[in-house]
Amino acid sequence: MDIEELSMLLSTMDPAAYTEADFKEATERTRGMKHLKDEARLQLYGLYKQALEGDNTTPQPWAVEFVAKAKWNAWHE
């Protein structure tokens, strides 16, 4: 399953029907998607952080911290 298929599947489901077990299973499935491009991985990371912690209120990392900056941006968006 790629990111587009995952997105289509999620859009057809009732969010009220999700359980914590469903969330954990989806998280594990996405970790197994080795073929994803960095952009898709960052998008999933941002959604994951949003689901777990809510809005990003952490300080923005320094510009030279490339990975941290990309993750922060993904969560912030």
MIDOSE-1310 file (N, C-alpha, C; in nm, 2 decimals, decimal comma, always signed):
residues 77
mdie	+0,09/-0,12/+0,00/+0,00/+0,00/+0,00/+0,09/+0,12/+0,00; +0,06/+0,22/-0,09/+0,14/+0,34/-0,09/+0,06/+0,45/-0,02; +0,12/+0,57/-0,02/+0,06/+0,68/+0,06/-0,08/+0,72/+0,00; -0,09/+0,72/-0,13/-0,22/+0,76/-0,19/-0,33/+0,66/-0,16
elsm	-0,30/+0,53/-0,16/-0,39/+0,43/-0,12/-0,43/+0,44/+0,02; -0,33/+0,47/+0,11/-0,36/+0,49/+0,25/-0,45/+0,61/+0,27; -0,42/+0,71/+0,20/-0,51/+0,83/+0,22/-0,65/+0,81/+0,17; -0,67/+0,74/+0,06/-0,80/+0,71/+0,01/-0,88/+0,62/+0,11
llst	-0,81/+0,52/+0,17/-0,87/+0,43/+0,27/-0,91/+0,51/+0,39; -0,83/+0,60/+0,44/-0,86/+0,67/+0,56/-0,97/+0,77/+0,54; -0,98/+0,82/+0,41/-1,09/+0,92/+0,39/-1,23/+0,85/+0,38; -1,23/+0,72/+0,36/-1,36/+0,65/+0,36/-1,40/+0,60/+0,49
mdpa	-1,32/+0,61/+0,59/-1,35/+0,56/+0,73/-1,40/+0,66/+0,82; -1,48/+0,62/+0,91/-1,54/+0,71/+1,02/-1,43/+0,73/+1,13; -1,38/+0,85/+1,15/-1,28/+0,87/+1,25/-1,32/+0,82/+1,39; -1,45/+0,83/+1,42/-1,50/+0,79/+1,55/-1,49/+0,64/+1,57
ayte	-1,47/+0,57/+1,46/-1,46/+0,42/+1,47/-1,32/+0,37/+1,50; -1,22/+0,46/+1,49/-1,08/+0,42/+1,52/-1,06/+0,39/+1,66; -0,98/+0,29/+1,69/-0,94/+0,26/+1,82/-0,79/+0,28/+1,84; -0,74/+0,28/+1,96/-0,59/+0,29/+1,98/-0,52/+0,18/+1,91
adfk	-0,58/+0,06/+1,91/-0,52/-0,06/+1,85/-0,51/-0,03/+1,69; -0,61/+0,03/+1,64/-0,61/+0,06/+1,49/-0,49/+0,16/+1,46; -0,48/+0,26/+1,55/-0,37/+0,36/+1,53/-0,23/+0,29/+1,54; -0,21/+0,20/+1,64/-0,09/+0,13/+1,65/-0,06/+0,05/+1,53
eate	-0,16/-0,02/+1,48/-0,14/-0,11/+1,36/-0,11/-0,03/+1,24; -0,17/+0,09/+1,22/-0,14/+0,17/+1,11/+0,00/+0,23/+1,12; +0,04/+0,26/+1,24/+0,17/+0,31/+1,26/+0,28/+0,21/+1,22; +0,25/+0,08/+1,26/+0,35/-0,02/+1,23/+0,35/-0,05/+1,08
rtrg	+0,23/-0,04/+1,01/+0,23/-0,06/+0,87/+0,31/+0,04/+0,79; +0,29/+0,17/+0,84/+0,37/+0,27/+0,77/+0,52/+0,26/+0,79; +0,56/+0,21/+0,91/+0,70/+0,19/+0,93/+0,76/+0,09/+0,83; +0,67/+0,00/+0,79/+0,72/-0,10/+0,69/+0,72/-0,06/+0,55
mkhl	+0,68/+0,06/+0,52/+0,68/+0,12/+0,38/+0,81/+0,17/+0,35; +0,90/+0,09/+0,31/+1,04/+0,13/+0,28/+1,05/+0,21/+0,15; +0,96/+0,19/+0,06/+0,96/+0,26/-0,07/+0,92/+0,40/-0,07; +0,87/+0,45/+0,04/+0,82/+0,59/+0,04/+0,93/+0,69/+0,02
kdea	+0,90/+0,80/-0,05/+0,99/+0,91/-0,07/+1,00/+0,99/+0,06; +1,10/+1,07/+0,07/+1,12/+1,15/+0,19/+1,00/+1,24/+0,22; +0,95/+1,30/+0,12/+0,84/+1,39/+0,13/+0,72/+1,32/+0,19; +0,69/+1,20/+0,15/+0,57/+1,13/+0,20/+0,60/+1,09/+0,35
rlql	+0,73/+1,05/+0,38/+0,76/+1,01/+0,51/+0,75/+1,13/+0,61; +0,79/+1,24/+0,56/+0,77/+1,36/+0,65/+0,63/+1,40/+0,67; +0,55/+1,38/+0,57/+0,41/+1,41/+0,58/+0,34/+1,31/+0,69; +0,38/+1,19/+0,68/+0,33/+1,09/+0,77/+0,38/+1,12/+0,91
ygly	+0,50/+1,16/+0,92/+0,56/+1,20/+1,05/+0,48/+1,31/+1,11; +0,46/+1,42/+1,03/+0,38/+1,53/+1,08/+0,24/+1,49/+1,13; +0,17/+1,41/+1,06/+0,04/+1,36/+1,10/+0,05/+1,28/+1,23; +0,15/+1,20/+1,24/+0,17/+1,11/+1,36/+0,19/+1,20/+1,48
kqal	+0,28/+1,30/+1,47/+0,31/+1,39/+1,58/+0,18/+1,47/+1,62; +0,11/+1,51/+1,52/-0,02/+1,59/+1,54/-0,12/+1,50/+1,62; -0,13/+1,37/+1,58/-0,22/+1,28/+1,64/-0,18/+1,26/+1,79; -0,05/+1,24/+1,81/-0,01/+1,21/+1,95/+0,00/+1,33/+2,04
egdn	+0,05/+1,44/+1,99/+0,08/+1,56/+2,07/+0,01/+1,68/+2,04; -0,07/+1,69/+1,93/-0,14/+1,81/+1,90/-0,05/+1,91/+1,82; -0,09/+2,03/+1,83/-0,01/+2,14/+1,76/+0,13/+2,15/+1,81; +0,22/+2,18/+1,71/+0,36/+2,19/+1,74/+0,39/+2,33/+1,81
ttpq	+0,42/+2,32/+1,94/+0,46/+2,44/+2,01/+0,60/+2,44/+2,06; +0,68/+2,35/+2,00/+0,82/+2,34/+2,04/+0,90/+2,45/+1,96; +1,01/+2,49/+2,02/+1,10/+2,59/+1,95/+1,15/+2,54/+1,81; +1,16/+2,62/+1,72/+1,21/+2,58/+1,58/+1,36/+2,55/+1,60
pwav	+1,40/+2,44/+1,54/+1,55/+2,40/+1,54/+1,63/+2,50/+1,46; +1,76/+2,50/+1,48/+1,85/+2,58/+1,40/+1,84/+2,53/+1,26; +1,87/+2,62/+1,17/+1,87/+2,59/+1,02/+1,97/+2,48/+0,98; +2,08/+2,47/+1,06/+2,18/+2,38/+1,02/+2,15/+2,23/+1,07
efva	+2,04/+2,22/+1,15/+1,99/+2,09/+1,19/+1,89/+2,04/+1,09; +1,94/+1,99/+0,98/+1,86/+1,97/+0,86/+1,74/+1,87/+0,89; +1,78/+1,76/+0,95/+1,67/+1,65/+0,98/+1,57/+1,71/+1,08; +1,62/+1,76/+1,19/+1,53/+1,82/+1,29/+1,44/+1,93/+1,23
kakw	+1,50/+2,01/+1,15/+1,42/+2,12/+1,08/+1,32/+2,07/+0,99; +1,35/+1,96/+0,91/+1,25/+1,90/+0,82/+1,13/+1,84/+0,90; +1,17/+1,77/+1,01/+1,06/+1,71/+1,09/+0,98/+1,82/+1,16; +1,04/+1,92/+1,21/+0,97/+2,03/+1,28/+0,87/+2,09/+1,18
nawh	+0,92/+2,12/+1,05/+0,83/+2,18/+0,95/+0,72/+2,09/+0,92; +0,74/+1,96/+0,91/+0,64/+1,86/+0,87/+0,53/+1,86/+0,98; +0,57/+1,87/+1,11/+0,47/+1,87/+1,22/+0,40/+2,00/+1,22; +0,47/+2,11/+1,20/+0,42/+2,25/+1,20/+0,31/+2,27/+1,09
e	+0,33/+2,21/+0,98/+0,24/+2,22/+0,87/+0,11/+2,14/+0,89
